[in-house]
Amino acid sequence: MVIGVLRFTLHTPESASLKAKRQATRGVLQRLGQRFPAAVAEVGGFDLWQITEAAAVVVSADAERVDGLLAAMIRHLEALSGDAVLTQVSTELVSM
């Protein structure tokens, strides 16, 4: 079993409140979870107005599949247009 973790940071420069930040990022996180077989959640930056730290997790028996899914999710996030901008990305593969 291979677990892939994608951690990423979204910047919402137009957000002037936590509510505005969540409105801008909620759709991004939902679409990512709908488009890819991954669990997606906000994991940090809860009290920051313009920064959202999030993570996506994928589990499979095939390391190449996990790596491919993480790469596809990164490409999807890099192509974002709108209020949220991808600023940081890190990935990790764990074999169990």
C-alpha positions as CSV (number, residue, x, y, z in Angstrom):
1,M,0.0,0.0,0.0
2,V,1.3,3.5,-0.9
3,I,0.0,6.7,0.6
4,G,0.6,10.0,-1.2
5,V,0.3,13.3,0.5
6,L,0.1,16.6,-1.3
7,R,0.5,19.7,0.9
8,F,-0.1,23.0,-0.7
9,T,-0.7,26.7,0.2
10,L,-3.2,29.0,-1.5
11,H,-2.9,32.7,-1.4
12,T,-6.0,34.9,-1.7
13,P,-4.7,38.4,-2.0
14,E,-8.2,40.0,-2.4
15,S,-9.5,38.5,0.9
16,A,-10.2,41.0,3.6
17,S,-11.8,38.6,6.1
18,L,-11.8,34.9,7.0
19,K,-15.2,34.6,5.4
20,A,-13.9,35.9,2.1
21,K,-10.9,33.6,2.2
22,R,-13.1,30.6,2.8
23,Q,-15.4,31.5,0.0
24,A,-12.5,31.8,-2.4
25,T,-10.8,28.5,-1.4
26,R,-13.9,26.3,-0.6
27,G,-14.7,25.8,-4.2
28,V,-11.0,25.0,-5.1
29,L,-10.8,22.3,-2.4
30,Q,-14.2,20.8,-3.3
31,R,-13.4,20.6,-7.0
32,L,-10.1,19.0,-6.3
33,G,-11.8,16.3,-4.2
34,Q,-14.5,15.8,-6.9
35,R,-12.1,15.6,-9.8
36,F,-9.5,13.2,-8.2
37,P,-9.9,10.2,-5.9
38,A,-8.5,12.0,-2.9
39,A,-9.4,13.2,0.5
40,V,-8.9,17.0,0.6
41,A,-9.0,19.3,3.6
42,E,-7.8,22.7,5.0
43,V,-5.1,21.8,7.5
44,G,-3.6,25.2,8.5
45,G,-3.7,29.0,8.3
46,F,-7.2,28.9,9.9
47,D,-6.9,32.4,11.4
48,L,-5.0,34.0,8.4
49,W,-7.1,36.2,6.0
50,Q,-5.1,35.4,2.9
51,I,-3.4,32.1,3.4
52,T,-4.9,28.6,3.3
53,E,-2.8,25.6,4.0
54,A,-4.4,22.4,2.6
55,A,-3.6,18.7,2.0
56,A,-4.8,16.0,-0.3
57,V,-4.2,12.3,0.4
58,V,-4.4,9.4,-2.1
59,V,-4.0,5.7,-1.3
60,S,-3.3,2.9,-3.8
61,A,-1.4,-0.4,-4.2
62,D,0.5,1.2,-7.1
63,A,3.2,3.8,-6.4
64,E,3.2,5.0,-10.0
65,R,-0.6,5.6,-9.8
66,V,-0.2,7.6,-6.6
67,D,2.7,9.7,-8.1
68,G,0.7,10.3,-11.3
69,L,-2.4,11.5,-9.3
70,L,-0.3,13.8,-7.2
71,A,1.3,15.3,-10.3
72,A,-2.1,15.7,-12.0
73,M,-3.4,17.5,-8.9
74,I,-0.5,19.9,-8.9
75,R,-1.1,20.7,-12.6
76,H,-4.7,21.3,-11.8
77,L,-3.8,23.7,-8.9
78,E,-1.2,25.5,-11.0
79,A,-3.8,26.2,-13.7
80,L,-6.2,27.9,-11.2
81,S,-7.7,31.2,-12.3
82,G,-9.7,33.4,-10.0
83,D,-9.2,34.5,-6.4
84,A,-6.8,31.7,-5.2
85,V,-3.2,31.4,-6.3
86,L,-1.0,28.3,-5.6
87,T,2.2,29.5,-3.8
88,Q,3.8,26.3,-2.2
89,V,3.7,22.6,-2.9
90,S,5.2,19.5,-1.3
91,T,4.6,15.9,-1.8
92,E,5.4,12.7,0.1
93,L,5.0,9.0,-0.7
94,V,4.9,6.5,2.1
95,S,5.0,2.8,1.5
96,M,3.4,0.5,4.1
